[in-house]
Amino acid sequence: MYYGNHIFEGIMLKGWSIIQLWPDILIISIMTLTFFMLAMLTVKDKIKA
C-alpha cells in the first residue's frame, strides 16, 4: 500500500513522471512476480485439468 500510494501521490499531486517513480514501480513489480510465483507453486498441485 505504501508504494502504490506513493506512486499515486507522485502522479496526481506532484506531476512526477515514471523516471522519478521507477524505484517504487520496480518494488511493486518484484513483489507481484514473487507472489505470483508462490501462488503458482502452491496451487499447481490442487488444480487438475
N, CA, C, O and CB atoms as a CASP TS submission, in Angstrom:
PFRMAT TS
TARGET T0000
AUTHOR 0000-0000-0000
METHOD Language model
MODEL 1
PARENT N/A
ATOM      1  N   MET     1       0.831  -1.191   0.000  1.00  0.00           N
ATOM      2  CA  MET     1       0.000   0.000   0.000  1.00  0.00           C
ATOM      3  C   MET     1       0.875   1.255   0.000  1.00  0.00           C
ATOM      4  O   MET     1       0.532   2.255  -0.630  1.00  0.00           O
ATOM      5  CB  MET     1      -0.945  -0.002   1.215  1.00  0.00           C
ATOM      6  N   TYR     2       1.989   1.200   0.698  1.00  0.00           N
ATOM      7  CA  TYR     2       2.852   2.377   0.774  1.00  0.00           C
ATOM      8  C   TYR     2       3.348   2.792  -0.608  1.00  0.00           C
ATOM      9  O   TYR     2       3.268   3.962  -0.981  1.00  0.00           O
ATOM     10  CB  TYR     2       4.042   2.105   1.698  1.00  0.00           C
ATOM     11  N   TYR     3       3.859   1.824  -1.360  1.00  0.00           N
ATOM     12  CA  TYR     3       4.442   2.139  -2.664  1.00  0.00           C
ATOM     13  C   TYR     3       3.368   2.554  -3.665  1.00  0.00           C
ATOM     14  O   TYR     3       3.584   3.465  -4.465  1.00  0.00           O
ATOM     15  CB  TYR     3       5.223   0.938  -3.202  1.00  0.00           C
ATOM     16  N   GLY     4       2.230   1.903  -3.625  1.00  0.00           N
ATOM     17  CA  GLY     4       1.128   2.293  -4.502  1.00  0.00           C
ATOM     18  C   GLY     4       0.633   3.695  -4.190  1.00  0.00           C
ATOM     19  O   GLY     4       0.350   4.475  -5.100  1.00  0.00           O
ATOM     20  N   ASN     5       0.527   4.012  -2.920  1.00  0.00           N
ATOM     21  CA  ASN     5       0.102   5.343  -2.507  1.00  0.00           C
ATOM     22  C   ASN     5       1.141   6.382  -2.911  1.00  0.00           C
ATOM     23  O   ASN     5       0.789   7.483  -3.336  1.00  0.00           O
ATOM     24  CB  ASN     5      -0.138   5.388  -0.992  1.00  0.00           C
ATOM     25  N   HIS     6       2.403   6.040  -2.780  1.00  0.00           N
ATOM     26  CA  HIS     6       3.476   6.959  -3.157  1.00  0.00           C
ATOM     27  C   HIS     6       3.446   7.238  -4.665  1.00  0.00           C
ATOM     28  O   HIS     6       3.653   8.376  -5.087  1.00  0.00           O
ATOM     29  CB  HIS     6       4.849   6.379  -2.746  1.00  0.00           C
ATOM     30  N   ILE     7       3.191   6.217  -5.470  1.00  0.00           N
ATOM     31  CA  ILE     7       3.087   6.399  -6.922  1.00  0.00           C
ATOM     32  C   ILE     7       1.871   7.272  -7.250  1.00  0.00           C
ATOM     33  O   ILE     7       1.979   8.211  -8.037  1.00  0.00           O
ATOM     34  CB  ILE     7       2.982   5.022  -7.645  1.00  0.00           C
ATOM     35  N   PHE     8       0.729   6.969  -6.656  1.00  0.00           N
ATOM     36  CA  PHE     8      -0.483   7.745  -6.906  1.00  0.00           C
ATOM     37  C   PHE     8      -0.281   9.206  -6.520  1.00  0.00           C
ATOM     38  O   PHE     8      -0.640  10.108  -7.276  1.00  0.00           O
ATOM     39  CB  PHE     8      -1.668   7.152  -6.132  1.00  0.00           C
ATOM     40  N   GLU     9       0.288   9.435  -5.352  1.00  0.00           N
ATOM     41  CA  GLU     9       0.539  10.796  -4.889  1.00  0.00           C
ATOM     42  C   GLU     9       1.517  11.516  -5.813  1.00  0.00           C
ATOM     43  O   GLU     9       1.331  12.691  -6.129  1.00  0.00           O
ATOM     44  CB  GLU     9       1.080  10.782  -3.455  1.00  0.00           C
ATOM     45  N   GLY    10       2.548  10.814  -6.237  1.00  0.00           N
ATOM     46  CA  GLY    10       3.532  11.434  -7.120  1.00  0.00           C
ATOM     47  C   GLY    10       2.951  11.823  -8.464  1.00  0.00           C
ATOM     48  O   GLY    10       3.285  12.878  -9.003  1.00  0.00           O
ATOM     49  N   ILE    11       2.084  10.983  -9.010  1.00  0.00           N
ATOM     50  CA  ILE    11       1.490  11.286 -10.314  1.00  0.00           C
ATOM     51  C   ILE    11       0.419  12.365 -10.196  1.00  0.00           C
ATOM     52  O   ILE    11       0.432  13.342 -10.945  1.00  0.00           O
ATOM     53  CB  ILE    11       0.892  10.020 -10.933  1.00  0.00           C
ATOM     54  N   MET    12      -0.503  12.189  -9.260  1.00  0.00           N
ATOM     55  CA  MET    12      -1.662  13.078  -9.189  1.00  0.00           C
ATOM     56  C   MET    12      -1.351  14.434  -8.548  1.00  0.00           C
ATOM     57  O   MET    12      -1.842  15.462  -9.014  1.00  0.00           O
ATOM     58  CB  MET    12      -2.765  12.404  -8.417  1.00  0.00           C
ATOM     59  N   LEU    13      -0.551  14.447  -7.498  1.00  0.00           N
ATOM     60  CA  LEU    13      -0.343  15.704  -6.774  1.00  0.00           C
ATOM     61  C   LEU    13       0.933  16.435  -7.175  1.00  0.00           C
ATOM     62  O   LEU    13       0.978  17.665  -7.174  1.00  0.00           O
ATOM     63  CB  LEU    13      -0.313  15.436  -5.300  1.00  0.00           C
ATOM     64  N   LYS    14       1.955  15.684  -7.512  1.00  0.00           N
ATOM     65  CA  LYS    14       3.240  16.311  -7.789  1.00  0.00           C
ATOM     66  C   LYS    14       3.595  16.329  -9.268  1.00  0.00           C
ATOM     67  O   LYS    14       4.527  17.024  -9.673  1.00  0.00           O
ATOM     68  CB  LYS    14       4.317  15.607  -7.030  1.00  0.00           C
ATOM     69  N   GLY    15       2.862  15.573 -10.080  1.00  0.00           N
ATOM     70  CA  GLY    15       3.103  15.561 -11.512  1.00  0.00           C
ATOM     71  C   GLY    15       4.402  14.878 -11.910  1.00  0.00           C
ATOM     72  O   GLY    15       5.002  15.225 -12.927  1.00  0.00           O
ATOM     73  N   TRP    16       4.836  13.909 -11.117  1.00  0.00           N
ATOM     74  CA  TRP    16       6.073  13.199 -11.417  1.00  0.00           C
ATOM     75  C   TRP    16       5.888  12.275 -12.607  1.00  0.00           C
ATOM     76  O   TRP    16       4.778  11.842 -12.916  1.00  0.00           O
ATOM     77  CB  TRP    16       6.545  12.406 -10.203  1.00  0.00           C
ATOM     78  N   SER    17       6.996  11.985 -13.265  1.00  0.00           N
ATOM     79  CA  SER    17       6.966  11.037 -14.381  1.00  0.00           C
ATOM     80  C   SER    17       7.455   9.676 -13.903  1.00  0.00           C
ATOM     81  O   SER    17       7.799   9.495 -12.734  1.00  0.00           O
ATOM     82  CB  SER    17       7.835  11.545 -15.568  1.00  0.00           C
ATOM     83  N   ILE    18       7.478   8.732 -14.822  1.00  0.00           N
ATOM     84  CA  ILE    18       7.929   7.375 -14.496  1.00  0.00           C
ATOM     85  C   ILE    18       9.397   7.381 -14.069  1.00  0.00           C
ATOM     86  O   ILE    18       9.821   6.537 -13.279  1.00  0.00           O
ATOM     87  CB  ILE    18       7.730   6.433 -15.704  1.00  0.00           C
ATOM     88  N   ILE    19      10.160   8.324 -14.587  1.00  0.00           N
ATOM     89  CA  ILE    19      11.588   8.393 -14.243  1.00  0.00           C
ATOM     90  C   ILE    19      11.780   8.608 -12.748  1.00  0.00           C
ATOM     91  O   ILE    19      12.672   8.008 -12.148  1.00  0.00           O
ATOM     92  CB  ILE    19      12.278   9.523 -15.027  1.00  0.00           C
ATOM     93  N   GLN    20      10.960   9.451 -12.142  1.00  0.00           N
ATOM     94  CA  GLN    20      11.082   9.696 -10.703  1.00  0.00           C
ATOM     95  C   GLN    20      10.445   8.585  -9.864  1.00  0.00           C
ATOM     96  O   GLN    20      10.768   8.431  -8.686  1.00  0.00           O
ATOM     97  CB  GLN    20      10.444  11.028 -10.352  1.00  0.00           C
ATOM     98  N   LEU    21       9.553   7.823 -10.464  1.00  0.00           N
ATOM     99  CA  LEU    21       8.832   6.794  -9.710  1.00  0.00           C
ATOM    100  C   LEU    21       9.347   5.389  -9.968  1.00  0.00           C
ATOM    101  O   LEU    21       8.771   4.434  -9.448  1.00  0.00           O
ATOM    102  CB  LEU    21       7.371   6.851 -10.041  1.00  0.00           C
ATOM    103  N   TRP    22      10.407   5.221 -10.748  1.00  0.00           N
ATOM    104  CA  TRP    22      10.846   3.874 -11.122  1.00  0.00           C
ATOM    105  C   TRP    22      11.241   3.003  -9.931  1.00  0.00           C
ATOM    106  O   TRP    22      11.021   1.794 -10.000  1.00  0.00           O
ATOM    107  CB  TRP    22      12.007   3.971 -12.067  1.00  0.00           C
ATOM    108  N   PRO    23      11.812   3.533  -8.839  1.00  0.00           N
ATOM    109  CA  PRO    23      12.115   2.620  -7.717  1.00  0.00           C
ATOM    110  C   PRO    23      10.853   1.982  -7.116  1.00  0.00           C
ATOM    111  O   PRO    23      10.846   0.795  -6.792  1.00  0.00           O
ATOM    112  CB  PRO    23      12.872   3.378  -6.620  1.00  0.00           C
ATOM    113  N   ASP    24       9.803   2.769  -6.974  1.00  0.00           N
ATOM    114  CA  ASP    24       8.555   2.239  -6.419  1.00  0.00           C
ATOM    115  C   ASP    24       7.906   1.248  -7.385  1.00  0.00           C
ATOM    116  O   ASP    24       7.384   0.217  -6.960  1.00  0.00           O
ATOM    117  CB  ASP    24       7.578   3.386  -6.102  1.00  0.00           C
ATOM    118  N   ILE    25       7.937   1.555  -8.671  1.00  0.00           N
ATOM    119  CA  ILE    25       7.374   0.648  -9.667  1.00  0.00           C
ATOM    120  C   ILE    25       8.154  -0.658  -9.688  1.00  0.00           C
ATOM    121  O   ILE    25       7.564  -1.731  -9.820  1.00  0.00           O
ATOM    122  CB  ILE    25       7.382   1.299 -11.063  1.00  0.00           C
ATOM    123  N   LEU    26       9.472  -0.576  -9.557  1.00  0.00           N
ATOM    124  CA  LEU    26      10.305  -1.779  -9.526  1.00  0.00           C
ATOM    125  C   LEU    26       9.972  -2.649  -8.315  1.00  0.00           C
ATOM    126  O   LEU    26       9.875  -3.869  -8.444  1.00  0.00           O
ATOM    127  CB  LEU    26      11.790  -1.399  -9.508  1.00  0.00           C
ATOM    128  N   ILE    27       9.800  -2.049  -7.161  1.00  0.00           N
ATOM    129  CA  ILE    27       9.479  -2.802  -5.945  1.00  0.00           C
ATOM    130  C   ILE    27       8.121  -3.494  -6.089  1.00  0.00           C
ATOM    131  O   ILE    27       7.978  -4.665  -5.737  1.00  0.00           O
ATOM    132  CB  ILE    27       9.477  -1.865  -4.710  1.00  0.00           C
ATOM    133  N   ILE    28       7.124  -2.767  -6.607  1.00  0.00           N
ATOM    134  CA  ILE    28       5.802  -3.374  -6.791  1.00  0.00           C
ATOM    135  C   ILE    28       5.871  -4.511  -7.805  1.00  0.00           C
ATOM    136  O   ILE    28       5.217  -5.539  -7.624  1.00  0.00           O
ATOM    137  CB  ILE    28       4.776  -2.315  -7.247  1.00  0.00           C
ATOM    138  N   SER    29       6.651  -4.342  -8.864  1.00  0.00           N
ATOM    139  CA  SER    29       6.791  -5.397  -9.874  1.00  0.00           C
ATOM    140  C   SER    29       7.440  -6.643  -9.292  1.00  0.00           C
ATOM    141  O   SER    29       7.000  -7.759  -9.571  1.00  0.00           O
ATOM    142  CB  SER    29       7.611  -4.893 -11.060  1.00  0.00           C
ATOM    143  N   ILE    30       8.477  -6.466  -8.491  1.00  0.00           N
ATOM    144  CA  ILE    30       9.155  -7.608  -7.861  1.00  0.00           C
ATOM    145  C   ILE    30       8.216  -8.324  -6.900  1.00  0.00           C
ATOM    146  O   ILE    30       8.172  -9.554  -6.873  1.00  0.00           O
ATOM    147  CB  ILE    30      10.424  -7.146  -7.115  1.00  0.00           C
ATOM    148  N   MET    31       7.469  -7.564  -6.115  1.00  0.00           N
ATOM    149  CA  MET    31       6.527  -8.181  -5.180  1.00  0.00           C
ATOM    150  C   MET    31       5.434  -8.930  -5.933  1.00  0.00           C
ATOM    151  O   MET    31       5.027 -10.013  -5.513  1.00  0.00           O
ATOM    152  CB  MET    31       5.905  -7.119  -4.260  1.00  0.00           C
ATOM    153  N   THR    32       4.952  -8.364  -7.047  1.00  0.00           N
ATOM    154  CA  THR    32       3.920  -9.018  -7.844  1.00  0.00           C
ATOM    155  C   THR    32       4.423 -10.338  -8.408  1.00  0.00           C
ATOM    156  O   THR    32       3.739 -11.357  -8.320  1.00  0.00           O
ATOM    157  CB  THR    32       3.459  -8.102  -8.977  1.00  0.00           C
ATOM    158  N   LEU    33       5.613 -10.321  -8.985  1.00  0.00           N
ATOM    159  CA  LEU    33       6.176 -11.548  -9.541  1.00  0.00           C
ATOM    160  C   LEU    33       6.431 -12.599  -8.468  1.00  0.00           C
ATOM    161  O   LEU    33       6.203 -13.788  -8.693  1.00  0.00           O
ATOM    162  CB  LEU    33       7.465 -11.243 -10.276  1.00  0.00           C
ATOM    163  N   THR    34       6.901 -12.167  -7.313  1.00  0.00           N
ATOM    164  CA  THR    34       7.170 -13.094  -6.217  1.00  0.00           C
ATOM    165  C   THR    34       5.882 -13.782  -5.758  1.00  0.00           C
ATOM    166  O   THR    34       5.841 -15.005  -5.628  1.00  0.00           O
ATOM    167  CB  THR    34       7.829 -12.355  -5.038  1.00  0.00           C
ATOM    168  N   PHE    35       4.842 -12.999  -5.515  1.00  0.00           N
ATOM    169  CA  PHE    35       3.588 -13.584  -5.047  1.00  0.00           C
ATOM    170  C   PHE    35       2.923 -14.425  -6.128  1.00  0.00           C
ATOM    171  O   PHE    35       2.278 -15.428  -5.820  1.00  0.00           O
ATOM    172  CB  PHE    35       2.638 -12.491  -4.583  1.00  0.00           C
ATOM    173  N   PHE    36       3.070 -14.029  -7.388  1.00  0.00           N
ATOM    174  CA  PHE    36       2.520 -14.828  -8.473  1.00  0.00           C
ATOM    175  C   PHE    36       3.210 -16.186  -8.544  1.00  0.00           C
ATOM    176  O   PHE    36       2.550 -17.212  -8.708  1.00  0.00           O
ATOM    177  CB  PHE    36       2.660 -14.089  -9.807  1.00  0.00           C
ATOM    178  N   MET    37       4.530 -16.193  -8.421  1.00  0.00           N
ATOM    179  CA  MET    37       5.267 -17.458  -8.457  1.00  0.00           C
ATOM    180  C   MET    37       4.902 -18.337  -7.260  1.00  0.00           C
ATOM    181  O   MET    37       4.749 -19.548  -7.414  1.00  0.00           O
ATOM    182  CB  MET    37       6.784 -17.195  -8.478  1.00  0.00           C
ATOM    183  N   LEU    38       4.761 -17.750  -6.080  1.00  0.00           N
ATOM    184  CA  LEU    38       4.346 -18.522  -4.911  1.00  0.00           C
ATOM    185  C   LEU    38       2.950 -19.114  -5.105  1.00  0.00           C
ATOM    186  O   LEU    38       2.698 -20.257  -4.724  1.00  0.00           O
ATOM    187  CB  LEU    38       4.373 -17.643  -3.658  1.00  0.00           C
ATOM    188  N   ALA    39       2.050 -18.337  -5.695  1.00  0.00           N
ATOM    189  CA  ALA    39       0.700 -18.831  -5.951  1.00  0.00           C
ATOM    190  C   ALA    39       0.733 -19.978  -6.953  1.00  0.00           C
ATOM    191  O   ALA    39       0.020 -20.968  -6.787  1.00  0.00           O
ATOM    192  CB  ALA    39      -0.202 -17.700  -6.465  1.00  0.00           C
ATOM    193  N   MET    40       1.549 -19.852  -7.983  1.00  0.00           N
ATOM    194  CA  MET    40       1.653 -20.919  -8.979  1.00  0.00           C
ATOM    195  C   MET    40       2.204 -22.201  -8.355  1.00  0.00           C
ATOM    196  O   MET    40       1.756 -23.296  -8.695  1.00  0.00           O
ATOM    197  CB  MET    40       2.547 -20.473 -10.147  1.00  0.00           C
ATOM    198  N   LEU    41       3.156 -22.073  -7.461  1.00  0.00           N
ATOM    199  CA  LEU    41       3.746 -23.252  -6.838  1.00  0.00           C
ATOM    200  C   LEU    41       2.776 -23.932  -5.874  1.00  0.00           C
ATOM    201  O   LEU    41       2.768 -25.159  -5.767  1.00  0.00           O
ATOM    202  CB  LEU    41       5.021 -22.871  -6.105  1.00  0.00           C
ATOM    203  N   THR    42       1.967 -23.155  -5.178  1.00  0.00           N
ATOM    204  CA  THR    42       1.080 -23.747  -4.182  1.00  0.00           C
ATOM    205  C   THR    42      -0.224 -24.247  -4.779  1.00  0.00           C
ATOM    206  O   THR    42      -0.797 -25.207  -4.265  1.00  0.00           O
ATOM    207  CB  THR    42       0.785 -22.747  -3.102  1.00  0.00           C
ATOM    208  N   VAL    43      -0.706 -23.633  -5.839  1.00  0.00           N
ATOM    209  CA  VAL    43      -1.988 -24.009  -6.409  1.00  0.00           C
ATOM    210  C   VAL    43      -1.827 -25.073  -7.486  1.00  0.00           C
ATOM    211  O   VAL    43      -2.793 -25.762  -7.814  1.00  0.00           O
ATOM    212  CB  VAL    43      -2.686 -22.789  -6.982  1.00  0.00           C
ATOM    213  N   LYS    44      -0.656 -25.218  -8.029  1.00  0.00           N
ATOM    214  CA  LYS    44      -0.406 -26.132  -9.138  1.00  0.00           C
ATOM    215  C   LYS    44      -0.859 -27.553  -8.820  1.00  0.00           C
ATOM    216  O   LYS    44      -1.459 -28.205  -9.675  1.00  0.00           O
ATOM    217  CB  LYS    44       1.070 -26.129  -9.492  1.00  0.00           C
ATOM    218  N   ASP    45      -0.594 -28.039  -7.642  1.00  0.00           N
ATOM    219  CA  ASP    45      -0.933 -29.406  -7.277  1.00  0.00           C
ATOM    220  C   ASP    45      -2.428 -29.590  -6.997  1.00  0.00           C
ATOM    221  O   ASP    45      -2.930 -30.712  -7.074  1.00  0.00           O
ATOM    222  CB  ASP    45      -0.134 -29.820  -6.067  1.00  0.00           C
ATOM    223  N   LYS    46      -3.136 -28.526  -6.680  1.00  0.00           N
ATOM    224  CA  LYS    46      -4.539 -28.639  -6.302  1.00  0.00           C
ATOM    225  C   LYS    46      -5.482 -28.582  -7.486  1.00  0.00           C
ATOM    226  O   LYS    46      -6.628 -29.018  -7.374  1.00  0.00           O
ATOM    227  CB  LYS    46      -4.892 -27.559  -5.339  1.00  0.00           C
ATOM    228  N   ILE    47      -5.034 -28.054  -8.621  1.00  0.00           N
ATOM    229  CA  ILE    47      -5.880 -27.958  -9.806  1.00  0.00           C
ATOM    230  C   ILE    47      -5.477 -29.054 -10.783  1.00  0.00           C
ATOM    231  O   ILE    47      -4.322 -29.144 -11.197  1.00  0.00           O
ATOM    232  CB  ILE    47      -5.767 -26.550 -10.468  1.00  0.00           C
ATOM    233  N   LYS    48      -6.440 -29.874 -11.138  1.00  0.00           N
ATOM    234  CA  LYS    48      -6.167 -30.940 -12.113  1.00  0.00           C
ATOM    235  C   LYS    48      -7.006 -30.673 -13.341  1.00  0.00           C
ATOM    236  O   LYS    48      -8.236 -30.707 -13.291  1.00  0.00           O
ATOM    237  CB  LYS    48      -6.473 -32.362 -11.523  1.00  0.00           C
ATOM    238  N   ALA    49      -6.334 -30.410 -14.435  1.00  0.00           N
ATOM    239  CA  ALA    49      -7.038 -30.075 -15.670  1.00  0.00           C
ATOM    240  C   ALA    49      -7.400 -31.318 -16.450  1.00  0.00           C
ATOM    241  O   ALA    49      -7.999 -31.223 -17.521  1.00  0.00           O
ATOM    242  CB  ALA    49      -6.196 -29.153 -16.531  1.00  0.00           C
TER
END
